[in-house]
């Protein structure tokens, strides 16, 4: 949470757009194609439930604040721990200016559900930002799973985990 907050406050204007710096709706076509690809697999997910979760995220109000610096790819493989603390963040290929929701995806791809409320409070996410961040996490996972399911066991396992976590969090 401190990393995401600190990154937002970098005072370096005029940076490039983040890889995921556009509004969530920009992922819609690729996401819907990935949902259909996932539907054609033997993965144990309800594509209609994923679509409903995606549409909930898209319905969240868009970010209206100024663009801020975001890493945009805080996947478990890019967040290195030293003991139980953040040791380093790597892979800055997606860094740029965008909305802060993209840096909240560790809530679903890395952190246990029990600490999600504390993380949300620590990053100061309002309902709309939280909903968009859940959508970003879901889109990354759903797009990755059909693509990597036979070639990258680590990414596939994390994608399955994220999909389960996002769908479970809708009931809370």
C-alpha positions as CSV (number, residue, x, y, z in Angstrom):
1,X,0.0,0.0,0.0
2,X,2.8,2.4,0.9
3,X,4.5,1.7,-2.5
4,X,1.3,2.4,-4.4
5,X,0.7,5.6,-2.5
6,X,4.3,6.8,-2.9
7,X,4.3,6.0,-6.6
8,X,1.2,8.2,-7.1
9,X,2.9,11.2,-5.5
10,X,6.0,11.2,-7.8
11,X,6.3,14.8,-9.0
12,X,7.5,14.3,-12.5
13,X,4.9,15.8,-14.9
14,X,4.5,14.9,-18.5
15,X,5.2,11.2,-18.3
16,X,4.1,8.7,-20.8
17,X,0.8,7.0,-20.5
18,X,0.9,3.9,-18.4
19,X,0.3,0.6,-20.2
20,X,-3.0,0.4,-18.4
21,X,-3.5,4.1,-18.1
22,X,-6.7,4.4,-20.1
23,X,-10.2,3.9,-18.7
24,X,-11.2,0.3,-18.0
25,X,-13.6,0.3,-20.9
26,X,-10.5,0.2,-23.2
27,X,-10.1,-3.4,-22.2
28,X,-13.6,-4.4,-23.0
29,X,-13.1,-5.9,-26.5
30,X,-10.1,-8.0,-25.5
31,X,-11.8,-9.0,-22.2
32,X,-15.0,-10.2,-23.9
33,X,-12.9,-12.2,-26.4
34,X,-10.9,-13.7,-23.6
35,X,-14.2,-14.6,-21.8
36,X,-15.4,-16.4,-24.9
37,X,-12.0,-18.2,-25.2
38,X,-12.2,-19.2,-21.6
39,X,-15.8,-20.5,-22.2
40,X,-14.3,-22.9,-24.8
41,X,-11.9,-24.5,-22.3
42,X,-12.4,-27.0,-19.5
43,X,-11.6,-24.3,-16.9
44,X,-14.1,-24.5,-14.0
45,X,-15.4,-20.9,-14.3
46,X,-18.8,-19.7,-15.1
47,X,-18.3,-17.3,-18.1
48,X,-21.6,-15.6,-17.4
49,X,-20.6,-14.9,-13.8
50,X,-17.3,-13.5,-15.0
51,X,-19.2,-11.3,-17.5
52,X,-21.4,-10.0,-14.7
53,X,-18.4,-9.2,-12.6
54,X,-16.8,-7.4,-15.6
55,X,-19.9,-5.4,-16.3
56,X,-20.1,-4.3,-12.6
57,X,-16.5,-3.0,-12.9
58,X,-17.3,-1.2,-16.1
59,X,-20.4,0.4,-14.4
60,X,-18.2,2.1,-11.8
61,X,-17.7,5.8,-12.3
62,X,-14.5,6.6,-14.3
63,X,-11.5,8.2,-12.7
64,X,-11.8,12.0,-12.9
65,X,-8.7,12.9,-11.1
66,X,-5.4,13.9,-12.7
67,X,-3.3,11.1,-14.1
68,X,-0.7,9.9,-11.6
69,X,2.3,7.6,-11.9
70,X,1.4,4.0,-11.7
71,X,3.4,0.8,-12.0
72,X,0.4,-1.0,-13.7
73,X,1.8,-4.5,-13.3
74,X,2.0,-5.3,-9.6
75,X,1.8,-9.0,-10.2
76,X,3.2,-11.4,-7.6
77,X,6.3,-12.1,-9.8
78,X,7.1,-8.3,-9.8
79,X,6.7,-7.8,-6.0
80,X,9.7,-9.2,-4.2
81,X,9.5,-9.9,-0.5
82,X,12.2,-9.8,2.1
83,X,10.8,-11.9,4.9
84,X,7.2,-10.6,5.3
85,X,7.9,-7.1,4.0
86,X,8.2,-5.6,0.5
87,X,11.8,-5.8,-0.5
88,X,11.6,-4.6,-4.1
89,X,9.4,-4.0,-7.1
90,X,10.7,-5.0,-10.5
91,X,9.6,-4.8,-14.2
92,X,8.9,-1.1,-14.9
93,X,8.0,-1.7,-18.5
94,X,4.4,-0.7,-18.0
95,X,5.0,2.4,-15.8
96,X,3.5,5.7,-16.8
97,X,0.7,8.1,-16.0
98,X,-2.8,6.8,-15.4
99,X,-5.4,6.2,-12.8
100,X,-4.5,4.7,-9.4
101,X,-6.9,1.7,-9.6
102,X,-4.3,-0.3,-11.7
103,X,-1.9,-0.4,-8.7
104,X,-4.5,-1.9,-6.4
105,X,-4.6,-5.3,-8.1
106,X,-2.5,-6.9,-5.4
107,X,-5.7,-6.9,-3.3
108,X,-6.8,-9.9,-5.5
109,X,-3.6,-11.3,-7.0
110,X,-1.4,-11.4,-3.9
111,X,-3.0,-10.6,-0.6
112,X,-5.3,-12.9,1.3
113,X,-9.0,-11.9,1.4
114,X,-8.8,-11.2,5.2
115,X,-6.4,-8.3,4.7
116,X,-8.2,-6.7,1.7
117,X,-10.2,-4.3,3.9
118,X,-7.0,-3.0,5.6
119,X,-5.3,-2.7,2.2
120,X,-8.2,-0.8,0.8
121,X,-8.2,1.6,3.8
122,X,-4.4,2.1,3.6
123,X,-4.6,3.1,-0.1
124,X,-7.7,5.2,0.5
125,X,-9.7,3.6,-2.3
126,X,-13.3,4.9,-2.7
127,X,-16.0,2.5,-3.9
128,X,-15.5,3.4,-7.6
129,X,-11.7,3.0,-7.5
130,X,-12.0,-0.3,-5.7
131,X,-14.5,-1.6,-8.3
132,X,-12.3,-0.5,-11.1
133,X,-9.3,-2.1,-9.5
134,X,-11.2,-5.4,-9.1
135,X,-12.1,-5.1,-12.9
136,X,-8.4,-4.5,-13.8
137,X,-7.4,-7.6,-11.7
138,X,-10.1,-9.7,-13.4
139,X,-9.3,-8.5,-16.9
140,X,-5.6,-9.3,-16.5
141,X,-6.4,-12.8,-15.2
142,X,-9.1,-13.7,-17.7
143,X,-7.0,-12.5,-20.6
144,X,-3.9,-14.4,-19.3
145,X,-5.6,-17.7,-18.5
146,X,-6.6,-18.9,-22.0
147,X,-3.3,-17.6,-23.4
148,X,-1.0,-19.2,-20.8
149,X,-2.9,-22.2,-19.5
150,X,-0.8,-24.7,-21.4
151,X,2.5,-22.8,-21.5
152,X,3.1,-21.0,-18.1
153,X,1.9,-22.9,-15.0
154,X,2.8,-20.0,-12.7
155,X,0.9,-17.3,-14.5
156,X,-2.0,-19.7,-15.1
157,X,-2.2,-20.6,-11.4
158,X,-2.2,-17.0,-10.4
159,X,-4.9,-16.2,-13.0
160,X,-7.1,-18.9,-11.6
161,X,-6.5,-17.6,-8.1
162,X,-7.4,-14.1,-9.1
163,X,-10.6,-15.1,-10.9
164,X,-11.7,-17.1,-7.8
165,X,-10.9,-14.2,-5.5
166,X,-12.7,-11.6,-7.6
167,X,-15.8,-13.7,-8.0
168,X,-15.8,-14.6,-4.2
169,X,-15.4,-10.9,-3.3
170,X,-18.6,-10.0,-5.2
171,X,-20.6,-11.9,-2.6
172,X,-19.1,-9.9,0.3
